[in-house]
Amino acid sequence: MVELGDMFLALPGGFGTVYELLEVITKNQIGEMSKPVFVFNHNGIYDNFKGFVNDLIREGFVKHEIDWYKLKFFNDPVELANAINKI
């Protein structure tokens, strides 16, 4: 599915969802693909994840320009749907 998709959407979920989210972020980072990754941040469920990634960037473990440019978080489902429709 990774190769066939035009983009990736993470909905609120458990460890499997977070694992797959990190997998597609990593594939973008190492150049195996270049596809948007959208995250539906319903009720702020991914706020701590965003903070963790920002901590990794601040500490120099991750480069901001590589990791955030394809990753977008949406709190509003209408904005998310509009972004998906633009792909």
N, CA and C of each residue as an Amber inpcrd file, in Angstrom:
protein
   261
   0.8080000  -1.1910000   0.0000000   0.0000000   0.0000000   0.0000000
   0.8530000   1.2580000   0.0000000   2.0140000   1.1880000   0.6130000
   2.8820000   2.3630000   0.6590000   3.2400000   2.8210000  -0.7520000
   3.5580000   1.8660000  -1.6100000   3.9630000   2.2160000  -2.9700000
   2.7770000   2.7070000  -3.8040000   1.5810000   2.2230000  -3.5350000
   0.4110000   2.5440000  -4.3500000  -0.2800000   3.8410000  -3.9500000
  -0.1170000   4.2770000  -2.7160000  -0.8250000   5.4550000  -2.2280000
  -0.2510000   6.7580000  -2.7710000  -1.1230000   7.7470000  -2.9250000
  -0.7040000   9.1000000  -3.3190000  -0.3800000   9.9520000  -2.1120000
  -0.9280000   9.5710000  -0.9770000  -0.7070000  10.2630000   0.2940000
  -1.0640000   9.3040000   1.4100000  -0.8140000   9.7240000   2.6320000
  -1.1100000   8.8810000   3.7730000  -1.8800000   9.6780000   4.8040000
  -2.8530000   9.0320000   5.4270000  -3.6990000   9.6650000   6.4240000
  -3.6780000   8.8240000   7.6880000  -3.2950000   9.4650000   8.7880000
  -3.3360000   8.8010000  10.0890000  -4.5180000   9.3590000  10.8640000
  -5.3930000   8.4650000  11.2500000  -6.5130000   8.8160000  12.1150000
  -6.1130000   8.4780000  13.5470000  -6.8570000   8.9490000  14.5410000
  -6.5330000   8.5550000  15.9110000  -6.5300000   7.0330000  16.0290000
  -5.5320000   6.5120000  16.6870000  -5.4110000   5.0630000  16.8240000
  -4.4000000   4.6960000  17.8840000  -4.0590000   3.4370000  17.9050000
  -3.1520000   2.9080000  18.9220000  -1.7350000   2.7630000  18.4130000
  -1.0250000   1.8200000  19.0020000   0.3940000   1.6330000  18.6830000
   0.6260000   1.2870000  17.2160000  -0.2480000   0.4940000  16.6280000
  -0.0920000   0.1480000  15.2190000  -0.1690000   1.3700000  14.3230000
  -1.0800000   2.2680000  14.6340000  -1.2170000   3.5070000  13.8620000
   0.0400000   4.3600000  13.9890000   0.5380000   4.4940000  15.2050000
   1.7510000   5.2940000  15.4280000   2.9420000   4.6450000  14.7280000
   3.0310000   3.3270000  14.7770000   4.1070000   2.6060000  14.0910000
   4.0710000   2.8980000  12.5880000   2.8900000   2.7750000  11.9870000
   2.7720000   3.0150000  10.5460000   3.0230000   4.4770000  10.2010000
   2.5930000   5.3870000  11.0590000   2.8660000   6.8140000  10.8550000
   4.3690000   7.0660000  10.8410000   5.0680000   6.5090000  11.8020000
   6.5260000   6.6790000  11.8460000   7.2010000   6.0310000  10.6490000
   6.6440000   4.9180000  10.1720000   7.2220000   4.2560000   9.0010000
   7.1590000   5.1530000   7.7660000   6.0080000   5.7750000   7.5040000
   5.9190000   6.6140000   6.3060000   6.7000000   7.9130000   6.4680000
   6.7710000   8.4440000   7.6810000   7.6200000   9.6210000   7.9230000
   9.0720000   9.2600000   7.6360000   9.5090000   8.1020000   8.1080000
  10.8820000   7.6480000   7.8930000  11.1710000   7.4410000   6.4140000
  10.2360000   6.8280000   5.6880000  10.4310000   6.6230000   4.2490000
  10.5790000   7.9500000   3.5240000   9.8220000   8.9620000   3.9140000
  10.0000000  10.2920000   3.3360000  11.3860000  10.8430000   3.6920000
  11.7720000  10.6870000   4.9410000  13.0350000  11.2470000   5.4190000
  14.2400000  10.6390000   4.7060000  14.2240000   9.3300000   4.4850000
  15.4050000   8.6890000   3.8830000  15.3250000   8.6520000   2.3560000
  14.2710000   9.2300000   1.7910000  14.1850000   9.3660000   0.3470000
  13.5920000   8.1760000  -0.3850000  12.9910000   7.2390000   0.3220000
  12.3430000   6.1120000  -0.3500000  11.0400000   6.5150000  -1.0150000
  10.4670000   7.6340000  -0.5730000   9.2570000   8.1590000  -1.1820000
   9.1680000   9.6510000  -0.8780000   8.2690000  10.3060000  -1.5400000
   8.0350000  11.7210000  -1.2930000   6.5370000  11.9750000  -1.4390000
   5.8050000  11.6470000  -0.3860000   4.3540000  11.7530000  -0.4060000
   3.8750000  12.4540000   0.8510000   2.7850000  13.2220000   0.7400000
   2.2670000  13.8930000   1.9270000   1.7510000  12.9060000   2.9680000
   1.9250000  13.2980000   4.2130000   1.4240000  12.5160000   5.3350000
   0.5250000  13.4460000   6.1420000  -0.7720000  13.1380000   6.1720000
  -1.7450000  13.9520000   6.8880000  -2.1540000  13.2190000   8.1600000
  -2.2880000  13.9910000   9.2310000  -2.6630000  13.4300000  10.5220000
  -3.9040000  14.1660000  11.0130000  -4.9790000  13.4220000  11.2660000
  -6.1760000  14.0190000  11.8330000  -6.0100000  14.0440000  13.3450000
  -5.7850000  15.2300000  13.8650000  -5.4730000  15.4490000  15.2770000
  -6.7530000  15.6990000  16.0770000  -7.6870000  14.7750000  15.9910000
  -8.9880000  14.9080000  16.6590000  -8.8240000  15.0680000  18.1640000
  -9.4100000  16.1280000  18.6920000  -9.3410000  16.4350000  20.1320000
  -7.9040000  16.4900000  20.6540000  -6.9480000  16.8350000  19.7730000
  -5.5550000  17.0050000  20.1930000  -4.8310000  15.7090000  20.5060000
  -5.3380000  14.5780000  19.9910000  -4.7600000  13.2760000  20.3250000
  -3.2750000  13.1750000  19.9450000  -2.8600000  13.9160000  18.9060000
  -1.4580000  13.8500000  18.4670000  -0.6280000  15.0460000  18.9420000
  -1.1490000  15.8540000  19.8580000  -0.3870000  17.0100000  20.3430000
   0.9350000  16.5880000  20.9860000   0.9130000  15.5460000  21.8020000
   2.1570000  15.0870000  22.4410000   3.1360000  14.5340000  21.4190000
   2.6220000  13.8830000  20.3980000   3.4880000  13.3740000  19.3220000
   4.1790000  14.5450000  18.6140000   3.4050000  15.5880000  18.3050000
   3.9870000  16.7860000  17.6770000   5.0660000  17.3780000  18.5800000
   4.7960000  17.4330000  19.8700000   5.7790000  17.9510000  20.8170000
   7.0400000  17.1060000  20.8450000   6.8710000  15.7870000  20.7840000
   8.0110000  14.8820000  20.7700000   8.8830000  15.1130000  19.5330000
   8.2540000  15.2400000  18.3690000   9.0110000  15.4980000  17.1410000
   9.7270000  16.8470000  17.2490000   9.0520000  17.8530000  17.7780000
   9.7030000  19.1540000  17.9680000  10.8860000  19.0460000  18.9240000
  10.7650000  18.2310000  19.9670000  11.8940000  17.9970000  20.8780000
  13.0680000  17.3630000  20.1380000  12.7790000  16.3800000  19.2760000
  13.8480000  15.7340000  18.5020000  14.5400000  16.7450000  17.5930000
  13.7700000  17.6380000  16.9930000  14.3370000  18.6790000  16.1260000
  15.1910000  19.6250000  16.9560000  14.6520000  20.0910000  18.0780000
  15.3740000  21.0480000  18.9260000  16.6960000  20.4680000  19.4230000
  16.7150000  19.1870000  19.7160000  17.9280000  18.5400000  20.2230000
  18.8860000  18.1140000  19.1150000  18.4820000  18.3280000  17.8550000
  19.3780000  18.0470000  16.7400000  19.3500000  16.6120000  16.2330000
  18.4000000  15.8150000  16.6910000  18.3170000  14.4290000  16.2180000
  17.6200000  14.3230000  14.8610000  16.8250000  15.3090000  14.5350000
  16.0630000  15.3220000  13.2930000  16.1800000  16.7140000  12.6850000
  16.2870000  16.7470000  11.3740000  16.3780000  18.0260000  10.6790000
  14.9770000  18.5210000  10.3240000  14.6700000  19.7210000  10.7250000
  13.3380000  20.2850000  10.5140000  12.9250000  20.2680000   9.0490000
  13.8070000  20.6960000   8.1700000  13.4370000  20.8080000   6.7570000
  13.1440000  19.4500000   6.1220000  13.6840000  18.3910000   6.6740000
  13.4400000  17.0540000   6.1280000  12.1340000  16.4810000   6.6790000
  11.8700000  16.6620000   7.9460000  10.8140000  15.9150000   8.5960000
   9.4340000  16.5610000   8.6100000   9.3520000  17.8730000   8.6390000
   8.0370000  18.4990000   8.7230000   7.4550000  18.8590000   7.3680000
   8.2540000  18.9130000   6.3220000   7.7510000  19.4730000   5.0730000
   6.6530000  18.6410000   4.4300000   6.5890000  17.3610000   4.6770000
   5.5340000  16.5090000   4.1230000   4.4840000  16.1300000   5.1650000
   4.7180000  16.4480000   6.4220000   3.8410000  16.0460000   7.5110000
   2.9620000  17.2160000   7.9180000   1.6360000  17.0270000   7.8410000
   0.7130000  18.1020000   8.1830000  -0.3580000  17.5730000   9.1280000
  -0.6150000  18.3380000  10.1690000  -1.6230000  17.9820000  11.1640000
  -2.8670000  18.8250000  10.9470000  -4.0220000  18.2030000  11.0990000
  -5.2960000  18.8860000  10.9180000  -6.1930000  18.6210000  12.1230000
  -6.6880000  19.6970000  12.7130000  -7.6590000  19.5840000  13.7940000
  -9.0810000  19.6120000  13.2480000  -9.2530000  20.2300000  12.1030000
 -10.5660000  20.4170000  11.4910000 -10.7580000  19.4190000  10.3520000
 -11.7890000  18.5780000  10.4300000 -11.9910000  17.5820000   9.3770000
 -12.2920000  18.1900000   8.0060000 -12.8870000  19.3660000   7.9720000
 -13.1700000  20.0200000   6.6880000 -11.8600000  20.4550000   6.0320000
 -10.9490000  21.0340000   6.8040000  -9.6370000  21.4150000   6.2720000
  -8.8720000  20.1850000   5.7860000  -8.9700000  19.0900000   6.5220000
  -8.3220000  17.8460000   6.1250000  -8.8940000  17.3580000   4.8000000
 -10.2130000  17.3420000   4.6780000 -10.8580000  16.9000000   3.4400000
 -10.4570000  17.7880000   2.2630000 -10.3760000  19.0880000   2.4900000
  -9.9440000  19.9990000   1.4260000  -8.5120000  19.7100000   0.9800000
  -7.6400000  19.4320000   1.9410000  -6.2380000  19.1210000   1.6120000
  -6.1520000  17.8100000   0.8200000  -6.9340000  16.8280000   1.2040000
  -6.9460000  15.5480000   0.4920000  -7.4380000  15.7560000  -0.9370000
  -8.4580000  16.5620000  -1.0950000  -9.0300000  16.7970000  -2.4350000
  -8.0680000  17.5240000  -3.3660000  -7.0570000  18.1990000  -2.8200000
  -6.0820000  18.9180000  -3.6460000  -4.9780000  18.0020000  -4.1780000
  -4.9410000  16.7700000  -3.7060000  -3.8850000  15.8330000  -4.1310000
  -4.2060000  15.3010000  -5.5050000
